[in-house]
């Protein structure tokens, strides 16, 4: 029997974590329809590295794909489509990036290096929002990396 305020054990945390991941994956579509000049492409959201404005069109840069997809909607319309996906963020009036593919960030240059080798400059207007989001991401990554050692060192979850 658990008392009120007692911390869950590691198995309970794992069940909670797995449930959360499952719910997240079920709530949002895994693909997005991208209307191009050739037709409609159903693109896996997880493989989209970034989107870049190209006048009234949007270029989709896809992981392990040399040529970008050119979509017939502008970036603002895709910003609305990707708004529910917490890993996508507008960092410039011409760029929407998938935070899962940020490899490196140089604060003084306001420059993001992406996993596909591309570089995206963050505009001053979006810098504070980017820093807030990345702080949450870094805390999350740190927590995941240290979760097991926290459980075993404190003994609170056993």
DRENTORKOL-3810 file (N, C-alpha, C; in nm, 4 decimals):
REM DRENTORKOL-3810
@n.u->0.0827; n.v->-0.1189; n.w->0.0000; ca.u->0.0000; ca.v->0.0000; ca.w->0.0000; c.u->0.0873; c.v->0.1256; c.w->0.0000
@n.u->0.0556; n.v->0.2146; n.w->-0.0887; ca.u->0.1283; ca.v->0.3421; ca.w->-0.0989; c.u->0.0611; c.v->0.4459; c.w->-0.0113
@n.u->0.1447; n.v->0.5254; n.w->0.0517; ca.u->0.0923; ca.v->0.6376; ca.w->0.1288; c.u->0.0856; c.v->0.7596; c.w->0.0385
@n.u->-0.0032; n.v->0.8531; n.w->0.0697; ca.u->-0.0142; ca.v->0.9771; ca.w->-0.0067; c.u->0.1178; c.v->1.0517; c.w->0.0041
@n.u->0.1693; n.v->1.0966; n.w->-0.1092; ca.u->0.2951; ca.v->1.1716; ca.w->-0.1120; c.u->0.4166; c.v->1.0832; c.w->-0.1294
@n.u->0.3999; n.v->0.9500; n.w->-0.1248; ca.u->0.5114; ca.v->0.8582; ca.w->-0.1431; c.u->0.5471; c.v->0.8515; c.w->-0.2916
@n.u->0.6756; n.v->0.8534; n.w->-0.3212; ca.u->0.7209; ca.v->0.8527; ca.w->-0.4597; c.u->0.7026; c.v->0.7150; c.w->-0.5224
@n.u->0.6705; n.v->0.7113; n.w->-0.6524; ca.u->0.6554; ca.v->0.5823; ca.w->-0.7197; c.u->0.7907; c.v->0.5107; c.w->-0.7323
@n.u->0.7858; n.v->0.3777; n.w->-0.7465; ca.u->0.9102; ca.v->0.3026; ca.w->-0.7671; c.u->0.9506; c.v->0.3081; c.w->-0.9140
@n.u->1.0674; n.v->0.2539; n.w->-0.9461; ca.u->1.1210; ca.v->0.2652; ca.w->-1.0826; c.u->1.0319; c.v->0.1964; c.w->-1.1853
@n.u->0.9689; n.v->0.0835; n.w->-1.1486; ca.u->0.8775; ca.v->0.0162; ca.w->-1.2423; c.u->0.7565; c.v->0.1042; c.w->-1.2734
@n.u->0.7051; n.v->0.1710; n.w->-1.1719; ca.u->0.5904; ca.v->0.2606; ca.w->-1.1922; c.u->0.6288; c.v->0.3784; c.w->-1.2809
@n.u->0.7479; n.v->0.4325; n.w->-1.2577; ca.u->0.7958; ca.v->0.5425; ca.w->-1.3428; c.u->0.8080; c.v->0.4957; c.w->-1.4873
@n.u->0.8604; n.v->0.3753; n.w->-1.5079; ca.u->0.8779; ca.v->0.3234; ca.w->-1.6436; c.u->0.7430; c.v->0.3045; c.w->-1.7118
@n.u->0.6461; n.v->0.2511; n.w->-1.6400; ca.u->0.5112; ca.v->0.2345; ca.w->-1.6958; c.u->0.4522; c.v->0.3700; c.w->-1.7327
@n.u->0.4677; n.v->0.4669; n.w->-1.6419; ca.u->0.4185; ca.v->0.6026; ca.w->-1.6696; c.u->0.4852; c.v->0.6577; c.w->-1.7945
@n.u->0.6179; n.v->0.6455; n.w->-1.8022; ca.u->0.6954; ca.v->0.7003; ca.w->-1.9149; c.u->0.6540; c.v->0.6346; c.w->-2.0459
@n.u->0.6431; n.v->0.5015; n.w->-2.0461; ca.u->0.6021; ca.v->0.4296; ca.w->-2.1660; c.u->0.4610; c.v->0.4695; c.w->-2.2083
@n.u->0.3722; n.v->0.4871; n.w->-2.1114; ca.u->0.2347; ca.v->0.5286; ca.w->-2.1411; c.u->0.2312; c.v->0.6672; c.w->-2.2026
@n.u->0.3110; n.v->0.7565; n.w->-2.1470; ca.u->0.3189; ca.v->0.8932; ca.w->-2.1990; c.u->0.3684; c.v->0.8938; c.w->-2.3429
@n.u->0.4735; n.v->0.8191; n.w->-2.3705; ca.u->0.5282; ca.v->0.8100; ca.w->-2.5066; c.u->0.4238; c.v->0.7534; c.w->-2.6026
@n.u->0.3534; n.v->0.6492; n.w->-2.5595; ca.u->0.2527; ca.v->0.5885; ca.w->-2.6445; c.u->0.1409; c.v->0.6878; c.w->-2.6756
@n.u->0.0911; n.v->0.7565; n.w->-2.5729; ca.u->-0.0166; ca.v->0.8544; ca.w->-2.5931; c.u->0.0283; c.v->0.9642; c.w->-2.6883
@n.u->0.1499; n.v->1.0127; n.w->-2.6711; ca.u->0.2007; ca.v->1.1171; ca.w->-2.7583; c.u->0.2039; c.v->1.0702; c.w->-2.9029
@n.u->0.2482; n.v->0.9463; n.w->-2.9252; ca.u->0.2583; ca.v->0.8942; ca.w->-3.0618; c.u->0.1205; c.v->0.8726; c.w->-3.1245
@n.u->0.0173; n.v->0.8484; n.w->-3.0429; ca.u->-0.1160; ca.v->0.8223; ca.w->-3.0941; c.u->-0.1970; c.v->0.9489; c.w->-3.1207
@n.u->-0.1610; n.v->1.0574; n.w->-3.0578; ca.u->-0.2411; ca.v->1.1785; ca.w->-3.0672; c.u->-0.2212; c.v->1.2553; c.w->-3.1972
@n.u->-0.1014; n.v->1.2504; n.w->-3.2525; ca.u->-0.0715; ca.v->1.3275; ca.w->-3.3728; c.u->-0.0442; c.v->1.2344; c.w->-3.4905
@n.u->-0.0862; n.v->1.2739; n.w->-3.6083; ca.u->-0.0570; ca.v->1.1903; ca.w->-3.7258; c.u->0.0942; c.v->1.1752; c.w->-3.7451
@n.u->0.1351; n.v->1.0565; n.w->-3.7876; ca.u->0.2775; ca.v->1.0328; ca.w->-3.8102; c.u->0.3227; c.v->1.0834; c.w->-3.9471
@n.u->0.2262; n.v->1.1148; n.w->-4.0330; ca.u->0.2580; ca.v->1.1645; ca.w->-4.1675; c.u->0.1850; c.v->1.2962; c.w->-4.1937
@n.u->0.2422; n.v->1.3730; n.w->-4.2837; ca.u->0.1790; ca.v->1.4969; ca.w->-4.3266; c.u->0.1701; c.v->1.4935; c.w->-4.4792
@n.u->0.0598; n.v->1.5416; n.w->-4.5331; ca.u->0.0415; ca.v->1.5461; ca.w->-4.6777; c.u->0.1098; c.v->1.6728; c.w->-4.7311
@n.u->0.2030; n.v->1.6525; n.w->-4.8229; ca.u->0.2769; ca.v->1.7640; ca.w->-4.8825; c.u->0.2388; c.v->1.7720; c.w->-5.0296
@n.u->0.1689; n.v->1.8789; n.w->-5.0647; ca.u->0.1264; ca.v->1.8985; ca.w->-5.2028; c.u->0.2407; c.v->1.9619; c.w->-5.2820
@n.u->0.2896; n.v->1.8885; n.w->-5.3823; ca.u->0.3988; ca.v->1.9372; ca.w->-5.4670; c.u->0.3465; c.v->1.9552; c.w->-5.6093
@n.u->0.4323; n.v->2.0005; n.w->-5.6993; ca.u->0.3922; ca.v->2.0155; ca.w->-5.8391; c.u->0.3627; c.v->1.8797; c.w->-5.9034
@n.u->0.4300; n.v->1.7750; n.w->-5.8541; ca.u->0.4107; ca.v->1.6410; ca.w->-5.9096; c.u->0.2883; c.v->1.5710; c.w->-5.8535
@n.u->0.2436; n.v->1.6090; n.w->-5.7354; ca.u->0.1312; ca.v->1.5423; ca.w->-5.6709; c.u->0.1412; c.v->1.5568; c.w->-5.5201
@n.u->0.0765; n.v->1.4686; n.w->-5.4478; ca.u->0.0776; ca.v->1.4733; ca.w->-5.3019; c.u->0.1706; c.v->1.3649; c.w->-5.2496
@n.u->0.2602; n.v->1.4038; n.w->-5.1610; ca.u->0.3526; ca.v->1.3103; ca.w->-5.0971; c.u->0.3147; c.v->1.3027; c.w->-4.9500
@n.u->0.3021; n.v->1.1812; n.w->-4.8986; ca.u->0.2712; ca.v->1.1611; ca.w->-4.7575; c.u->0.4030; c.v->1.1360; c.w->-4.6845
@n.u->0.4507; n.v->1.2408; n.w->-4.6200; ca.u->0.5844; ca.v->1.2410; ca.w->-4.5602; c.u->0.5790; c.v->1.2081; c.w->-4.4112
@n.u->0.6681; n.v->1.1182; n.w->-4.3670; ca.u->0.6810; ca.v->1.0888; ca.w->-4.2243; c.u->0.7285; c.v->1.2149; c.w->-4.1525
@n.u->0.6555; n.v->1.2599; n.w->-4.0525; ca.u->0.6897; ca.v->1.3818; ca.w->-3.9789; c.u->0.8252; c.v->1.3672; c.w->-3.9103
@n.u->0.8533; n.v->1.2497; n.w->-3.8554; ca.u->0.9771; ca.v->1.2293; ca.w->-3.7794; c.u->1.1024; c.v->1.2457; c.w->-3.8654
@n.u->1.0902; n.v->1.2355; n.w->-3.9984; ca.u->1.2060; ca.v->1.2467; ca.w->-4.0876; c.u->1.2280; c.v->1.3875; c.w->-4.1413
@n.u->1.1395; n.v->1.4806; n.w->-4.1073; ca.u->1.1539; ca.v->1.6184; ca.w->-4.1556; c.u->1.2542; c.v->1.6908; c.w->-4.0662
@n.u->1.3642; n.v->1.7355; n.w->-4.1250; ca.u->1.4697; ca.v->1.8043; ca.w->-4.0507; c.u->1.4339; c.v->1.9518; c.w->-4.0336
@n.u->1.3883; n.v->2.0137; n.w->-4.1427; ca.u->1.3542; ca.v->2.1556; ca.w->-4.1357; c.u->1.2725; c.v->2.1944; c.w->-4.2578
@n.u->1.2096; n.v->2.3123; n.w->-4.2475; ca.u->1.1355; ca.v->2.3696; ca.w->-4.3591; c.u->1.1893; c.v->2.5101; c.w->-4.3824
@n.u->1.1961; n.v->2.5488; n.w->-4.5086; ca.u->1.2496; ca.v->2.6807; ca.w->-4.5430; c.u->1.1580; c.v->2.7495; c.w->-4.6439
@n.u->1.1278; n.v->2.8758; n.w->-4.6162; ca.u->1.0433; ca.v->2.9539; ca.w->-4.7067; c.u->1.1162; c.v->2.9783; c.w->-4.8380
@n.u->1.0405; n.v->2.9700; n.w->-4.9458; ca.u->1.0925; ca.v->2.9974; ca.w->-5.0802; c.u->0.9819; c.v->3.0724; c.w->-5.1547
@n.u->0.9733; n.v->3.2022; n.w->-5.1241; ca.u->0.8664; ca.v->3.2893; ca.w->-5.1723; c.u->0.7309; c.v->3.2330; c.w->-5.1277
@n.u->0.6425; n.v->3.1947; n.w->-5.2221; ca.u->0.5123; ca.v->3.1397; ca.w->-5.1854; c.u->0.5146; c.v->2.9881; c.w->-5.1691
@n.u->0.6313; n.v->2.9298; n.w->-5.1760; ca.u->0.6489; ca.v->2.7858; ca.w->-5.1617; c.u->0.7272; c.v->2.7564; c.w->-5.0341
@n.u->0.7358; n.v->2.6288; n.w->-4.9989; ca.u->0.8141; ca.v->2.5854; ca.w->-4.8832; c.u->0.8966; c.v->2.4650; c.w->-4.9234
@n.u->1.0254; n.v->2.4699; n.w->-4.8903; ca.u->1.1131; ca.v->2.3559; ca.w->-4.9131; c.u->1.1181; c.v->2.2701; c.w->-4.7877
@n.u->1.0950; n.v->2.1402; n.w->-4.8036; ca.u->1.1044; ca.v->2.0426; ca.w->-4.6953; c.u->1.2385; c.v->1.9724; c.w->-4.7075
@n.u->1.3209; n.v->1.9822; n.w->-4.6056; ca.u->1.4479; ca.v->1.9110; ca.w->-4.6039; c.u->1.4290; c.v->1.7855; c.w->-4.5203
@n.u->1.4437; n.v->1.6715; n.w->-4.5863; ca.u->1.4129; ca.v->1.5412; ca.w->-4.5283; c.u->1.5433; c.v->1.4676; c.w->-4.4982
@n.u->1.5456; n.v->1.3972; n.w->-4.3854; ca.u->1.6616; ca.v->1.3196; ca.w->-4.3456; c.u->1.6990; c.v->1.2195; c.w->-4.4551
@n.u->1.8269; n.v->1.2141; n.w->-4.4887; ca.u->1.8822; ca.v->1.1213; ca.w->-4.5892; c.u->1.8203; c.v->1.1367; c.w->-4.7282
@n.u->1.7759; n.v->1.2553; n.w->-4.7602; ca.u->1.7216; ca.v->1.2827; ca.w->-4.8938; c.u->1.7940; c.v->1.4052; c.w->-4.9484
@n.u->1.8603; n.v->1.3907; n.w->-5.0627; ca.u->1.9421; ca.v->1.4997; ca.w->-5.1160; c.u->1.8619; c.v->1.6227; c.w->-5.1562
@n.u->1.7590; n.v->1.6019; n.w->-5.2360; ca.u->1.6796; ca.v->1.7148; ca.w->-5.2859; c.u->1.5619; c.v->1.7420; c.w->-5.1934
@n.u->1.5361; n.v->1.8696; n.w->-5.1644; ca.u->1.4185; ca.v->1.9012; ca.w->-5.0816; c.u->1.2890; c.v->1.8830; c.w->-5.1607
@n.u->1.1812; n.v->1.8565; n.w->-5.0879; ca.u->1.0480; ca.v->1.8586; ca.w->-5.1481; c.u->1.0067; c.v->2.0047; c.w->-5.1572
@n.u->0.9458; n.v->2.0435; n.w->-5.2659; ca.u->0.8968; ca.v->2.1803; ca.w->-5.2780; c.u->0.7443; c.v->2.1759; c.w->-5.2716
@n.u->0.6918; n.v->2.2346; n.w->-5.1652; ca.u->0.5481; ca.v->2.2317; ca.w->-5.1408; c.u->0.4833; c.v->2.3609; c.w->-5.1882
@n.u->0.3577; n.v->2.3506; n.w->-5.2271; ca.u->0.2874; ca.v->2.4657; ca.w->-5.2840; c.u->0.2165; c.v->2.5519; c.w->-5.1799
@n.u->0.2468; n.v->2.5336; n.w->-5.0509; ca.u->0.1948; ca.v->2.6216; ca.w->-4.9458; c.u->0.3101; c.v->2.7040; c.w->-4.8898
@n.u->0.2776; n.v->2.8212; n.w->-4.8357; ca.u->0.3850; ca.v->2.9023; ca.w->-4.7771; c.u->0.4195; c.v->2.8536; c.w->-4.6364
@n.u->0.5310; n.v->2.9002; n.w->-4.5829; ca.u->0.5803; ca.v->2.8538; ca.w->-4.4535; c.u->0.4827; c.v->2.8832; c.w->-4.3400
@n.u->0.4138; n.v->2.9956; n.w->-4.3465; ca.u->0.3158; ca.v->3.0305; ca.w->-4.2429; c.u->0.2057; c.v->2.9265; c.w->-4.2319
@n.u->0.1622; n.v->2.8728; n.w->-4.3457; ca.u->0.0585; ca.v->2.7697; ca.w->-4.3435; c.u->0.1114; c.v->2.6405; c.w->-4.2806
@n.u->0.2382; n.v->2.6075; n.w->-4.3107; ca.u->0.2975; ca.v->2.4884; ca.w->-4.2492; c.u->0.3268; c.v->2.5102; c.w->-4.1016
@n.u->0.3541; n.v->2.6313; n.w->-4.0624; ca.u->0.3742; ca.v->2.6597; ca.w->-3.9202; c.u->0.2474; c.v->2.6235; c.w->-3.8423
@n.u->0.1313; n.v->2.6548; n.w->-3.8985; ca.u->0.0047; ca.v->2.6195; ca.w->-3.8339; c.u->-0.0159; c.v->2.4681; c.w->-3.8309
@n.u->0.0195; n.v->2.4005; n.w->-3.9397; ca.u->0.0036; ca.v->2.2548; ca.w->-3.9471; c.u->0.0922; c.v->2.1860; c.w->-3.8431
@n.u->0.2153; n.v->2.2371; n.w->-3.8265; ca.u->0.3111; ca.v->2.1745; ca.w->-3.7351; c.u->0.3024; c.v->2.2280; c.w->-3.5917
@n.u->0.2150; n.v->2.3217; n.w->-3.5674; ca.u->0.2033; ca.v->2.3796; ca.w->-3.4333; c.u->0.1794; c.v->2.2748; c.w->-3.3232
@n.u->0.0953; n.v->2.1744; n.w->-3.3457; ca.u->0.0736; ca.v->2.0743; ca.w->-3.2396; c.u->0.1968; c.v->1.9872; c.w->-3.2101
@n.u->0.2895; n.v->1.9785; n.w->-3.3054; ca.u->0.4096; ca.v->1.8977; ca.w->-3.2870; c.u->0.5111; c.v->1.9815; c.w->-3.2091
@n.u->0.5354; n.v->1.9453; n.w->-3.0848; ca.u->0.6190; ca.v->2.0277; ca.w->-2.9983; c.u->0.7647; c.v->2.0335; c.w->-3.0415
@n.u->0.8063; n.v->1.9439; n.w->-3.1262; ca.u->0.9460; ca.v->1.9440; ca.w->-3.1694; c.u->0.9731; c.v->2.0372; c.w->-3.2876
@n.u->0.8706; n.v->2.1013; n.w->-3.3433; ca.u->0.8911; ca.v->2.1965; ca.w->-3.4524; c.u->0.8804; c.v->2.3385; c.w->-3.3995
@n.u->0.9735; n.v->2.4223; n.w->-3.4429; ca.u->0.9765; ca.v->2.5593; ca.w->-3.3916; c.u->1.0205; c.v->2.6566; c.w->-3.5004
@n.u->0.9509; n.v->2.7681; n.w->-3.5059; ca.u->0.9891; ca.v->2.8768; ca.w->-3.5964; c.u->1.1061; c.v->2.9502; c.w->-3.5320
@n.u->1.2174; n.v->2.9640; n.w->-3.6057; ca.u->1.3363; ca.v->3.0303; ca.w->-3.5518; c.u->1.3753; c.v->3.1528; c.w->-3.6342
@n.u->1.3042; n.v->3.1732; n.w->-3.7428; ca.u->1.3331; ca.v->3.2830; ca.w->-3.8358; c.u->1.2099; c.v->3.2964; c.w->-3.9236
@n.u->1.1910; n.v->3.4113; n.w->-3.9847; ca.u->1.0722; ca.v->3.4238; ca.w->-4.0699; c.u->1.0772; c.v->3.3276; c.w->-4.1882
@n.u->1.1968; n.v->3.2753; n.w->-4.2184; ca.u->1.2127; ca.v->3.1822; ca.w->-4.3303; c.u->1.2394; c.v->3.0382; c.w->-4.2882
@n.u->1.2417; n.v->3.0095; n.w->-4.1580; ca.u->1.2821; ca.v->2.8752; ca.w->-4.1151; c.u->1.1964; c.v->2.8195; c.w->-4.0013
@n.u->1.1586; n.v->2.6941; n.w->-4.0178; ca.u->1.0924; ca.v->2.6145; ca.w->-3.9155; c.u->1.1803; c.v->2.4904; c.w->-3.8998
@n.u->1.2268; n.v->2.4618; n.w->-3.7778; ca.u->1.3188; ca.v->2.3502; ca.w->-3.7590; c.u->1.2587; c.v->2.2433; c.w->-3.6681
@n.u->1.3028; n.v->2.1205; n.w->-3.6901; ca.u->1.2684; ca.v->2.0084; ca.w->-3.6039; c.u->1.3774; c.v->2.0028; c.w->-3.4968
@n.u->1.3426; n.v->2.0324; n.w->-3.3736; ca.u->1.4408; ca.v->2.0394; ca.w->-3.2652; c.u->1.5089; c.v->1.9056; c.w->-3.2395
@n.u->1.4485; n.v->1.7970; n.w->-3.2840; ca.u->1.5116; ca.v->1.6659; ca.w->-3.2680; c.u->1.6380; c.v->1.6528; c.w->-3.3511
@n.u->1.6556; n.v->1.7399; n.w->-3.4498; ca.u->1.7716; ca.v->1.7325; ca.w->-3.5377; c.u->1.8721; c.v->1.8450; c.w->-3.5160
@n.u->1.8574; n.v->1.9198; n.w->-3.4077; ca.u->1.9573; ca.v->2.0216; ca.w->-3.3748; c.u->2.0799; c.v->1.9487; c.w->-3.3206
@n.u->2.1916; n.v->1.9661; n.w->-3.3892; ca.u->2.3158; ca.v->1.9001; ca.w->-3.3470; c.u->2.3984; c.v->1.9904; c.w->-3.2586
@n.u->2.3963; n.v->2.1204; n.w->-3.2899; ca.u->2.4831; ca.v->2.2153; ca.w->-3.2196; c.u->2.4209; c.v->2.3537; c.w->-3.2288
@n.u->2.4419; n.v->2.4324; n.w->-3.1266; ca.u->2.3900; ca.v->2.5694; ca.w->-3.1236; c.u->2.4997; c.v->2.6621; c.w->-3.0744
@n.u->2.5304; n.v->2.7658; n.w->-3.1519; ca.u->2.6306; ca.v->2.8659; ca.w->-3.1149; c.u->2.5546; c.v->2.9945; c.w->-3.0814
@n.u->2.5486; n.v->3.0245; n.w->-2.9517; ca.u->2.4657; ca.v->3.1352; ca.w->-2.9044; c.u->2.5108; c.v->3.2699; c.w->-2.9597
@n.u->2.6410; n.v->3.2990; n.w->-2.9525; ca.u->2.6882; ca.v->3.4322; ca.w->-2.9941; c.u->2.6607; c.v->3.4605; c.w->-3.1429
@n.u->2.6587; n.v->3.3547; n.w->-3.2240; ca.u->2.6309; ca.v->3.3701; ca.w->-3.3678; c.u->2.4839; c.v->3.3463; c.w->-3.4013
@n.u->2.4055; n.v->3.3040; n.w->-3.3000; ca.u->2.2647; ca.v->3.2676; ca.w->-3.3202; c.u->2.2510; c.v->3.1665; c.w->-3.4349
@n.u->2.3370; n.v->3.0655; n.w->-3.4316; ca.u->2.3439; ca.v->2.9690; ca.w->-3.5406; c.u->2.3151; c.v->2.8280; c.w->-3.4908
@n.u->2.2270; n.v->2.7587; n.w->-3.5632; ca.u->2.1937; ca.v->2.6195; ca.w->-3.5343; c.u->2.2574; c.v->2.5337; c.w->-3.6435
@n.u->2.3248; n.v->2.4291; n.w->-3.6006; ca.u->2.3773; ca.v->2.3296; ca.w->-3.6934; c.u->2.2866; c.v->2.2077; c.w->-3.6840
@n.u->2.2333; n.v->2.1672; n.w->-3.7973; ca.u->2.1381; ca.v->2.0569; ca.w->-3.8009; c.u->2.2096; c.v->1.9255; c.w->-3.8331
@n.u->2.1457; n.v->1.8131; n.w->-3.8015; ca.u->2.2032; ca.v->1.6806; ca.w->-3.8243; c.u->2.2334; c.v->1.6532; c.w->-3.9713
@n.u->2.1623; n.v->1.7181; n.w->-4.0634; ca.u->2.1866; ca.v->1.6956; ca.w->-4.2059; c.u->2.3010; c.v->1.7815; c.w->-4.2600
@n.u->2.3689; n.v->1.8576; n.w->-4.1709; ca.u->2.4809; ca.v->1.9413; ca.w->-4.2127; c.u->2.4411; c.v->2.0847; c.w->-4.2457
@n.u->2.3128; n.v->2.1131; n.w->-4.2470; ca.u->2.2691; ca.v->2.2495; ca.w->-4.2788; c.u->2.2850; c.v->2.3406; c.w->-4.1573
@n.u->2.2883; n.v->2.4700; n.w->-4.1853; ca.u->2.2991; ca.v->2.5718; ca.w->-4.0812; c.u->2.1799; c.v->2.6658; c.w->-4.0938
@n.u->2.1237; n.v->2.7027; n.w->-3.9787; ca.u->2.0088; ca.v->2.7927; ca.w->-3.9770; c.u->2.0362; c.v->2.9025; c.w->-3.8752
@n.u->2.0246; n.v->3.0270; n.w->-3.9196; ca.u->2.0432; ca.v->3.1395; ca.w->-3.8288; c.u->1.9102; c.v->3.1724; c.w->-3.7604
@n.u->1.9176; n.v->3.1941; n.w->-3.6302; ca.u->1.7994; ca.v->3.2317; ca.w->-3.5534; c.u->1.7885; c.v->3.3837; c.w->-3.5573
@n.u->1.6726; n.v->3.4353; n.w->-3.5921; ca.u->1.6567; ca.v->3.5801; ca.w->-3.5913; c.u->1.6414; c.v->3.6289; c.w->-3.4469
@n.u->1.6758; n.v->3.7532; n.w->-3.4253; ca.u->1.6686; ca.v->3.8115; ca.w->-3.2908; c.u->1.5276; c.v->3.8008; c.w->-3.2333
@n.u->1.4266; n.v->3.8119; n.w->-3.3190; ca.u->1.2869; ca.v->3.8043; ca.w->-3.2733; c.u->1.2500; c.v->3.6693; c.w->-3.2122
@n.u->1.3181; n.v->3.5634; n.w->-3.2544; ca.u->1.2842; ca.v->3.4286; ca.w->-3.2087; c.u->1.3844; c.v->3.3737; c.w->-3.1072
@n.u->1.4896; n.v->3.4476; n.w->-3.0777; ca.u->1.5989; ca.v->3.3965; ca.w->-2.9941; c.u->1.5521; c.v->3.3599; c.w->-2.8527
@n.u->1.4787; n.v->3.4469; n.w->-2.7850; ca.u->1.4366; ca.v->3.4199; ca.w->-2.6474; c.u->1.3485; c.v->3.2956; c.w->-2.6394
@n.u->1.2559; n.v->3.2817; n.w->-2.7336; ca.u->1.1691; ca.v->3.1637; ca.w->-2.7353; c.u->1.2505; c.v->3.0369; c.w->-2.7581
@n.u->1.3486; n.v->3.0451; n.w->-2.8478; ca.u->1.4338; ca.v->2.9298; ca.w->-2.8746; c.u->1.5106; c.v->2.8896; c.w->-2.7492
@n.u->1.5676; n.v->2.9871; n.w->-2.6795; ca.u->1.6448; ca.v->2.9578; ca.w->-2.5584; c.u->1.5573; c.v->2.8933; c.w->-2.4504
@n.u->1.4344; n.v->2.9410; n.w->-2.4354; ca.u->1.3427; ca.v->2.8830; ca.w->-2.3368; c.u->1.3111; c.v->2.7375; c.w->-2.3701
@n.u->1.2827; n.v->2.7111; n.w->-2.4961; ca.u->1.2496; ca.v->2.5749; ca.w->-2.5377; c.u->1.3708; c.v->2.4837; c.w->-2.5217
@n.u->1.4885; n.v->2.5322; n.w->-2.5628; ca.u->1.6078; ca.v->2.4485; ca.w->-2.5538; c.u->1.6452; c.v->2.4206; c.w->-2.4081
@n.u->1.6181; n.v->2.5126; n.w->-2.3197; ca.u->1.6453; ca.v->2.4886; ca.w->-2.1778; c.u->1.5613; c.v->2.3697; c.w->-2.1285
@n.u->1.4352; n.v->2.3652; n.w->-2.1691; ca.u->1.3496; ca.v->2.2525; ca.w->-2.1322; c.u->1.4019; c.v->2.1221; c.w->-2.1929
@n.u->1.4463; n.v->2.1296; n.w->-2.3176; ca.u->1.4997; ca.v->2.0112; ca.w->-2.3851; c.u->1.6245; c.v->1.9619; c.w->-2.3131
@n.u->1.7140; n.v->2.0528; n.w->-2.2753; ca.u->1.8371; ca.v->2.0130; ca.w->-2.2076; c.u->1.8074; c.v->1.9522; c.w->-2.0709
@n.u->1.7107; n.v->2.0067; n.w->-1.9981; ca.u->1.6729; ca.v->1.9498; ca.w->-1.8687; c.u->1.6167; c.v->1.8088; c.w->-1.8898
@n.u->1.5332; n.v->1.7917; n.w->-1.9901; ca.u->1.4752; ca.v->1.6614; ca.w->-2.0217; c.u->1.5858; c.v->1.5608; c.w->-2.0552
@n.u->1.6798; n.v->1.5996; n.w->-2.1413; ca.u->1.7898; ca.v->1.5108; ca.w->-2.1802; c.u->1.8743; c.v->1.4742; c.w->-2.0588
@n.u->1.9030; n.v->1.5726; n.w->-1.9737; ca.u->1.9824; ca.v->1.5460; ca.w->-1.8543; c.u->1.9089; c.v->1.4468; c.w->-1.7644
@n.u->1.7795; n.v->1.4685; n.w->-1.7454; ca.u->1.6998; ca.v->1.3809; ca.w->-1.6592; c.u->1.7012; c.v->1.2373; c.w->-1.7120
@n.u->1.6801; n.v->1.2207; n.w->-1.8418; ca.u->1.6792; ca.v->1.0873; ca.w->-1.9016; c.u->1.8167; c.v->1.0215; c.w->-1.8854
@n.u->1.9227; n.v->1.0988; n.w->-1.9098; ca.u->2.0588; ca.v->1.0441; ca.w->-1.8997; c.u->2.0935; c.v->1.0025; c.w->-1.7572
@n.u->2.0360; n.v->1.0692; n.w->-1.6582; ca.u->2.0712; ca.v->1.0429; ca.w->-1.5188; c.u->1.9626; c.v->0.9709; c.w->-1.4399
@n.u->1.8548; n.v->0.9328; n.w->-1.5047; ca.u->1.7395; ca.v->0.8740; ca.w->-1.4358; c.u->1.7787; c.v->0.7521; c.w->-1.3518
@n.u->1.8490; n.v->0.6561; n.w->-1.4123; ca.u->1.8858; ca.v->0.5340; ca.w->-1.3390; c.u->1.9743; c.v->0.5644; c.w->-1.2194
@n.u->2.0740; n.v->0.6531; n.w->-1.2384; ca.u->2.1639; ca.v->0.6823; ca.w->-1.1267; c.u->2.0902; c.v->0.7583; c.w->-1.0157
@n.u->1.9928; n.v->0.8416; n.w->-1.0512; ca.u->1.9139; ca.v->0.9117; ca.w->-0.9500; c.u->1.8315; c.v->0.8130; c.w->-0.8673
@n.u->1.7741; n.v->0.7167; n.w->-0.9343; ca.u->1.6917; ca.v->0.6172; ca.w->-0.8654; c.u->1.7766; c.v->0.5387; c.w->-0.7653
@n.u->1.8921; n.v->0.4921; n.w->-0.8134; ca.u->1.9737; ca.v->0.4051; ca.w->-0.7288; c.u->2.0498; c.v->0.4803; c.w->-0.6210
@n.u->2.0916; n.v->0.6045; n.w->-0.6485; ca.u->2.1697; ca.v->0.6785; ca.w->-0.5495; c.u->2.0835; c.v->0.7309; c.w->-0.4347
@n.u->1.9590; n.v->0.7676; n.w->-0.4644; ca.u->1.8728; ca.v->0.8224; ca.w->-0.3593; c.u->1.7984; c.v->0.7132; c.w->-0.2849
@n.u->1.7748; n.v->0.6010; n.w->-0.3509; ca.u->1.6991; ca.v->0.4935; ca.w->-0.2897; c.u->1.5517; c.v->0.5257; c.w->-0.2730
@n.u->1.5078; n.v->0.6415; n.w->-0.3208; ca.u->1.3696; ca.v->0.6845; ca.w->-0.3016; c.u->1.2705; c.v->0.6096; c.w->-0.3889
@n.u->1.3201; n.v->0.5523; n.w->-0.4979; ca.u->1.2286; ca.v->0.4876; ca.w->-0.5927; c.u->1.2303; c.v->0.3366; c.w->-0.5784
@n.u->1.3059; n.v->0.2830; n.w->-0.4862; ca.u->1.3183; ca.v->0.1371; ca.w->-0.4746; c.u->1.2215; c.v->0.0810; c.w->-0.3732
END
